[in-house]
Amino acid sequence: MSDRFSESRIKAIMAQNKAGFSKKLGQNFLTDYNVIQDIVLGAEICSEDHVIEIGPGIGVLTVACADYAGLVTAVEIDRKLIPILSRTVAEYDNVEIINEDIMKTDIGKLVTEAKEKYDFLQNVKIVGNLPYYITTPIIMKLLESGVPAESITIMMQKEVADRLTAEPGKKAYGAITAAVQYYCTIDTIVQVPAEAFVPKPKVDSTVLRLNIRKDKPVELKDEKLFFDVIKAGFGQRRKTLLNCLTGFMGKSKEEMSLFLQSLAIDPSRRAETLSIQEFADIANNLKG
């Protein structure tokens, strides 16, 4: 098993099927068996789990998940890879393949249909080796849609992972940080060098497990307003919070300065220094 998806083996499979690695779709396939196992173990997959895999490719991670999961639904956008993926998982009766774009897939429907078909399934866990160019849109699509999953364990560019796990005051802390940390707690599973892929990307990667919160970390009067405040605050990173929020909800510079001071927030601070609670305080009091 450990050499089933070695670099030479993957290249041979692609050549035999006259298939190329799509740069447009950001295809980089894992060749390191230890990393594959780290992902599966890090996702804490068990026999009662319905695993939804994003971008299975030729099935490198798929078969490893299938060894542990009750059901694996593999969602692959590239129709050219479907025949290869089908052969890879042929010996597994707990893998279903869907040729769709995950951004257009109704995951709630997938979960409901699987539960009706297999009543032993208890939890939903999402895994995937995401294309770097669309990592954050996929994550936010899943979280904002209220995906009925317990966790999302995904490979991403190290720089993106650093942003998602950053703390207030750090350079990497941004709007996506606050948004994801509002929805999830985060565990770092493993760091992955570029050499673990074929073709080799130009950057290193990180696998994170996003544990979807059952209870949010702050109470909000208006969730949309909360995210609007975050977006406005980070709209011009080099400017102060006061300058970024002036004009927001029709408030003048003087009004916004007094408003922030009433919340014990220095108007000269920058958004990257604010905690989720402070963003919540601004949104809740603006609503009030």
Disulfide bonds with the S-S distance in Angstrom:
none
